[in-house]
């Protein structure tokens, strides 16, 4: 954000964001291969287990406390893990994007084709490619027709939530 020197800003300095720097940072994120994505998913799962351990606490044995195992935490929590939640939400959003009008901004952004020269190297992973890969993992071939039927799509999202990714 460019500010005029000498004029007071209506926003306090600790709340100002340099939007240009933020945009360039988002555009220049490092490329991730499959192993890095799996490592990121595992990091999220570890974080979730750490939070659940803090919530549920340890187990008191005769004389000391012991830490809960991963299996004990999964039995106590009885909900899908964080990866299943994220992937189900992405699949749900994809269905919403497919149902909305083509003139709406979110749909235009997702389906746009950039113009200009292609960058060197491996193409970057795109959100749409990742969600389509998740749908292929669920053995769902023609998802576009299914997404237009909200009831059927809701079943697919629930199935993705129950799935162990």
C-alpha positions as CSV (number, residue, x, y, z in Angstrom):
1,X,0.0,0.0,0.0
2,X,1.5,3.4,-1.0
3,X,1.0,6.2,1.5
4,X,1.5,9.9,0.8
5,X,4.3,11.2,2.9
6,X,3.3,13.9,5.3
7,X,-0.3,13.0,5.6
8,X,-1.5,11.0,8.7
9,X,-2.7,7.5,7.8
10,X,-6.3,6.6,8.9
11,X,-5.0,3.1,9.8
12,X,-2.5,2.7,12.7
13,X,0.9,1.5,11.6
14,X,0.8,-1.8,13.4
15,X,-2.3,-2.8,11.4
16,X,-1.1,-1.7,8.0
17,X,-0.3,-4.4,5.5
18,X,2.0,-4.0,2.5
19,X,-0.3,-5.6,0.0
20,X,2.2,-5.5,-2.9
21,X,4.7,-7.5,-0.8
22,X,2.0,-9.9,0.3
23,X,0.9,-10.5,-3.3
24,X,4.5,-11.1,-4.4
25,X,5.1,-13.5,-1.5
26,X,2.0,-15.5,-2.3
27,X,3.0,-15.7,-6.0
28,X,6.5,-16.8,-5.3
29,X,5.8,-19.7,-2.9
30,X,8.1,-22.6,-3.4
31,X,7.0,-25.5,-5.6
32,X,5.9,-28.6,-3.7
33,X,6.3,-32.1,-4.9
34,X,4.3,-35.1,-3.7
35,X,6.6,-35.9,-0.8
36,X,6.5,-32.3,0.5
37,X,2.7,-32.4,0.3
38,X,2.7,-35.7,2.3
39,X,5.1,-34.1,4.8
40,X,2.8,-31.1,5.2
41,X,-0.2,-33.4,5.8
42,X,1.7,-35.3,8.4
43,X,2.7,-32.0,10.1
44,X,-1.0,-31.1,10.2
45,X,-1.9,-34.4,11.8
46,X,0.9,-34.1,14.4
47,X,-0.4,-30.6,15.3
48,X,-3.9,-31.9,15.6
49,X,-2.8,-34.8,17.9
50,X,-0.8,-32.3,20.0
51,X,-3.8,-30.1,20.5
52,X,-6.0,-33.1,21.3
53,X,-3.4,-34.3,23.9
54,X,-3.6,-30.9,25.5
55,X,-7.4,-31.0,25.6
56,X,-7.8,-34.5,26.9
57,X,-4.7,-34.5,29.1
58,X,-2.7,-37.5,30.3
59,X,-3.8,-40.7,32.0
60,X,-3.0,-41.2,35.7
61,X,-1.7,-44.7,36.5
62,X,-0.9,-45.9,40.0
63,X,1.9,-43.5,40.8
64,X,2.5,-41.4,37.7
65,X,1.0,-39.8,34.7
66,X,1.5,-41.1,31.2
67,X,0.9,-39.6,27.8
68,X,-2.1,-40.8,25.7
69,X,-1.2,-42.9,22.6
70,X,-2.3,-41.9,19.1
71,X,-4.8,-44.7,19.1
72,X,-6.3,-43.6,22.4
73,X,-6.7,-40.1,21.1
74,X,-8.4,-41.3,17.9
75,X,-10.8,-43.4,20.0
76,X,-11.6,-40.4,22.2
77,X,-12.0,-37.9,19.4
78,X,-14.4,-39.9,17.2
79,X,-14.3,-37.3,14.4
80,X,-12.5,-37.2,11.1
81,X,-9.0,-36.0,11.1
82,X,-8.0,-32.5,9.9
83,X,-6.9,-33.7,6.5
84,X,-10.3,-35.3,5.8
85,X,-12.0,-32.1,6.9
86,X,-9.9,-29.9,4.6
87,X,-10.3,-32.1,1.6
88,X,-14.0,-32.5,2.1
89,X,-14.4,-28.7,2.3
90,X,-12.4,-28.3,-0.9
91,X,-14.6,-30.8,-2.7
92,X,-17.7,-29.0,-1.4
93,X,-16.4,-25.7,-2.6
94,X,-15.7,-27.2,-6.0
95,X,-19.3,-28.4,-6.3
96,X,-20.4,-24.9,-5.4
97,X,-18.2,-23.4,-8.0
98,X,-19.6,-25.7,-10.6
99,X,-23.2,-24.8,-9.8
100,X,-22.8,-21.0,-9.8
101,X,-23.2,-18.9,-12.9
102,X,-20.2,-18.5,-15.3
103,X,-20.3,-14.7,-14.9
104,X,-19.6,-14.8,-11.1
105,X,-16.0,-13.8,-10.1
106,X,-15.0,-17.0,-8.2
107,X,-15.8,-19.2,-11.2
108,X,-14.1,-16.9,-13.6
109,X,-10.9,-16.9,-11.4
110,X,-10.8,-20.7,-11.1
111,X,-11.4,-21.4,-14.7
112,X,-9.3,-18.6,-16.2
113,X,-6.3,-19.3,-18.4
114,X,-3.4,-17.0,-17.9
115,X,-2.0,-15.2,-20.9
116,X,1.6,-14.5,-21.7
117,X,4.7,-16.6,-21.6
118,X,5.0,-19.9,-19.7
119,X,7.6,-20.0,-17.0
120,X,10.5,-22.4,-17.2
121,X,10.5,-25.6,-15.3
122,X,7.8,-27.8,-13.9
123,X,4.3,-26.2,-13.9
124,X,3.1,-25.1,-10.5
125,X,0.4,-27.1,-8.8
126,X,-3.0,-25.5,-9.0
127,X,-5.9,-25.8,-6.6
128,X,-8.1,-27.4,-9.2
129,X,-5.6,-30.1,-10.1
130,X,-5.3,-31.0,-6.4
131,X,-9.0,-31.3,-5.9
132,X,-9.4,-33.3,-9.1
133,X,-6.7,-35.7,-7.9
134,X,-8.6,-36.1,-4.6
135,X,-11.8,-36.9,-6.7
136,X,-9.8,-39.4,-8.8
137,X,-8.6,-41.0,-5.5
138,X,-12.3,-41.4,-4.6
139,X,-12.8,-43.1,-8.0
140,X,-15.2,-40.4,-9.2
141,X,-14.7,-39.9,-12.9
142,X,-17.3,-37.4,-14.3
143,X,-17.6,-35.1,-11.3
144,X,-18.9,-32.1,-13.3
145,X,-22.3,-33.7,-13.9
146,X,-22.6,-35.0,-10.4
147,X,-21.7,-31.6,-8.9
148,X,-24.7,-30.0,-10.5
149,X,-26.9,-32.2,-8.4
150,X,-26.6,-30.8,-4.9
151,X,-28.0,-33.9,-3.2
152,X,-25.6,-36.3,-4.9
153,X,-22.7,-33.9,-4.3
154,X,-23.5,-33.6,-0.6
155,X,-23.2,-37.4,-0.4
156,X,-19.8,-37.3,-2.0
157,X,-18.6,-34.6,0.4
158,X,-19.8,-36.8,3.4
159,X,-18.0,-39.7,1.9
160,X,-14.8,-37.7,1.6
161,X,-15.2,-36.7,5.3
162,X,-15.4,-40.3,6.4
163,X,-12.6,-41.4,4.2
164,X,-9.1,-42.1,5.7
165,X,-6.8,-40.0,3.5
